[in-house]
């Protein structure tokens, strides 16, 4: 019985203290402008410049490879780990958005060159993070396709502008790889 009274007295003290503290507050709401978070990547640049790289037949160290093929990263039948994409996705489709989100999840916004999306298929880098079953696709960081992907990751946009940005220039994928 004593314990119940003590708890009620204690709770009452807290309510009284909160009332005293808040009584002196000005209840006027002053809205603050929302700052751009820069927390995402451009959807348009992904569709125009990055996704075509994943669909292209690139000359890897072990032969011609297509990231979106059935034995690699295809959403339907790929065996290439968690990174999955839909081959031949069309601009603005649900499949393209799924590809965007999959690629974005392997992008390190704080360290674009350190992104798994770039590390895995690049010569001399993939071994440090467990290797790439598809072998080396990019001979180095100066590869044009590697540079396009890295630039996409390095160009952060706020969420409201993710679908209306667009500043990349598509690369000739035949110049990429080995």
Residue pairs with C-beta under 8 A, 6 or more apart in sequence:
36 157
36 158
36 160
36 161
37 158
37 159
38 156
38 157
38 158
39 109
39 156
39 158
39 159
40 104
40 156
40 157
40 158
40 159
40 162
41 100
41 104
41 107
41 109
41 152
41 153
41 155
41 156
41 157
41 162
42 152
42 155
42 157
42 161
42 162
42 165
42 166
42 167
42 168
43 97
43 100
43 162
43 163
43 165
44 163
44 164
44 165
44 166
45 152
45 155
45 165
45 166
45 167
45 168
46 99
46 100
46 103
46 104
46 152
47 91
47 92
47 96
47 100
48 91
48 166
48 168
48 170
49 148
49 152
49 168
49 169
49 170
49 171
50 103
50 148
50 149
50 152
50 168
51 85
51 89
51 96
51 99
51 100
51 103
52 170
52 173
53 67
53 145
53 148
53 149
53 171
53 173
53 176
54 66
54 67
54 68
54 73
54 85
54 99
54 103
55 66
55 67
55 68
55 87
55 88
56 66
56 145
56 173
56 176
57 64
57 65
57 66
58 64
58 65
58 66
58 67
58 137
58 145
58 173
58 176
58 177
59 65
59 176
59 177
59 178
60 121
60 134
60 135
60 136
60 137
60 177
60 178
61 123
61 135
61 136
61 137
61 139
61 178
62 134
62 135
62 136
65 72
65 134
65 135
65 137
65 177
66 72
66 87
67 73
67 80
67 85
67 121
67 134
67 137
68 74
68 78
68 85
68 86
68 87
68 88
69 78
69 87
70 76
70 77
70 78
71 77
71 78
71 79
71 80
72 78
72 79
72 80
72 134
73 80
73 81
73 83
73 84
73 85
74 84
74 85
74 86
74 87
75 84
75 85
75 86
75 87
75 95
75 98
76 86
78 84
79 133
80 133
80 134
81 133
82 105
83 102
83 103
83 105
83 106
83 116
83 117
84 102
85 98
85 99
85 102
85 103
86 95
86 96
86 98
86 99
89 95
89 96
89 98
89 99
90 96
103 117
106 115
106 116
106 117
107 115
107 117
107 152
107 153
108 114
108 115
108 116
108 153
109 153
109 156
112 118
112 150
112 153
112 154
113 141
113 150
115 150
115 153
116 129
117 149
117 153
118 125
118 138
118 141
118 146
118 149
118 150
118 153
119 125
119 126
119 128
119 129
120 126
120 129
120 131
120 132
121 132
121 134
121 136
121 137
121 138
122 136
122 137
122 138
122 140
122 141
122 143
122 146
123 136
123 138
123 139
123 140
124 136
124 140
126 132
126 136
136 178
137 177
138 145
138 146
138 176
138 177
139 177
139 178
140 146
141 147
141 150
143 176
143 177
144 171
144 172
144 175
144 176
145 171
145 173
145 176
145 177
146 176
147 171
148 168
148 170
148 171
151 168
152 168
155 165
155 167
157 165
